[in-house]
């Protein structure tokens, strides 16, 4: 087995262990295992996205936000952006949330509703 094959095997094995821990509801263990993956691969969108998800599930919203921001720096797709927005909601950071939403959707005019007579 080459070094590259061994690294791939270890990563896949850790990923599977992390998923099993998550499926049992043990998010703390899942994140701990996942951080081992992150220590070896700090350039993967999927690795940061999953670390964000697991941190979010633990209620560690600031840590989750950092992971989602790192994922977004690699690939600014909707998964990382939704993660960022969910963290901002959980943290009660309405100002930053509004800026992120505006950067995605543009400035929106307020909707005014009137009662029908």
C-alpha positions as semicolon CSV with decimal commas, in nm:
position;residue;x (nm);y (nm);z (nm)
1;X;0,000;0,000;0,000
2;X;0,144;0,336;-0,100
3;X;0,151;0,633;0,134
4;X;-0,127;0,800;-0,067
5;X;-0,342;0,488;-0,052
6;X;-0,283;0,457;0,321
7;X;-0,384;0,821;0,380
8;X;-0,698;0,772;0,172
9;X;-0,785;0,454;0,363
10;X;-0,733;0,621;0,702
11;X;-0,941;0,922;0,599
12;X;-1,228;0,705;0,474
13;X;-1,210;0,495;0,791
14;X;-1,221;0,805;1,013
15;X;-1,504;0,954;0,808
16;X;-1,705;0,632;0,853
17;X;-1,637;0,630;1,229
18;X;-1,747;0,992;1,252
19;X;-2,069;0,913;1,063
20;X;-2,141;0,616;1,290
21;X;-2,092;0,831;1,600
22;X;-2,323;1,094;1,450
23;X;-2,588;0,834;1,370
24;X;-2,585;0,734;1,739
25;X;-2,631;1,099;1,836
26;X;-2,277;1,129;1,972
27;X;-2,191;1,457;1,800
28;X;-1,904;1,528;2,035
29;X;-1,725;1,206;1,941
30;X;-1,812;1,254;1,574
31;X;-1,656;1,600;1,576
32;X;-1,347;1,480;1,762
33;X;-1,289;1,211;1,500
34;X;-1,363;1,458;1,222
35;X;-1,108;1,706;1,358
36;X;-0,846;1,434;1,307
37;X;-0,938;1,438;0,938
38;X;-0,922;1,817;0,939
39;X;-0,572;1,809;1,089
40;X;-0,454;1,621;0,781
41;X;-0,672;1,790;0,519
42;X;-0,732;2,161;0,565
43;X;-0,817;2,231;0,203
44;X;-1,132;2,024;0,155
45;X;-1,468;2,195;0,130
46;X;-1,650;1,880;0,246
47;X;-1,429;1,843;0,553
48;X;-1,496;2,200;0,669
49;X;-1,866;2,175;0,585
50;X;-1,908;1,861;0,795
51;X;-1,708;2,010;1,082
52;X;-1,945;2,308;1,070
53;X;-2,249;2,082;1,076
54;X;-2,124;1,879;1,371
55;X;-2,029;2,192;1,567
56;X;-2,371;2,340;1,492
57;X;-2,542;2,024;1,619
58;X;-2,343;2,059;1,943
59;X;-2,461;2,418;1,983
60;X;-2,107;2,551;1,931
61;X;-2,233;2,817;1,690
62;X;-1,921;3,036;1,685
63;X;-1,699;2,737;1,607
64;X;-1,949;2,619;1,345
65;X;-1,949;2,964;1,190
66;X;-1,568;2,955;1,156
67;X;-1,584;2,614;0,987
68;X;-1,861;2,726;0,751
69;X;-1,665;3,042;0,664
70;X;-1,360;2,828;0,583
71;X;-1,576;2,604;0,364
72;X;-1,719;2,911;0,194
73;X;-1,369;3,041;0,119
74;X;-1,302;2,717;-0,070
75;X;-1,636;2,697;-0,250
76;X;-1,904;2,958;-0,198
77;X;-2,200;2,732;-0,262
78;X;-2,534;2,722;-0,087
79;X;-2,435;2,459;0,172
80;X;-2,175;2,677;0,338
81;X;-2,383;2,994;0,297
82;X;-2,687;2,832;0,459
83;X;-2,463;2,710;0,741
84;X;-2,331;3,062;0,793
85;X;-2,682;3,206;0,796
86;X;-2,809;2,943;1,042
87;X;-2,519;3,018;1,277
88;X;-2,586;3,392;1,258
89;X;-2,952;3,329;1,340
90;X;-2,856;3,108;1,636
91;X;-2,610;3,374;1,758
92;X;-2,871;3,649;1,721
93;X;-2,645;3,850;1,487
94;X;-2,918;4,015;1,281
95;X;-2,691;4,286;1,137
96;X;-2,440;4,044;0,986
97;X;-2,722;3,814;0,877
98;X;-2,885;4,102;0,689
99;X;-2,554;4,181;0,514
100;X;-2,505;3,818;0,412
101;X;-2,862;3,793;0,287
102;X;-2,826;4,117;0,092
103;X;-2,503;3,994;-0,067
104;X;-2,691;3,686;-0,187
105;X;-3,032;3,820;-0,276
106;X;-2,961;4,189;-0,329
107;X;-3,136;4,478;-0,163
108;X;-3,504;4,404;-0,130
109;X;-3,776;4,660;-0,100
110;X;-3,997;4,613;0,203
111;X;-4,323;4,433;0,139
112;X;-4,625;4,627;0,256
113;X;-4,948;4,445;0,314
114;X;-5,281;4,615;0,330
115;X;-5,599;4,469;0,464
116;X;-5,857;4,397;0,198
117;X;-6,187;4,564;0,264
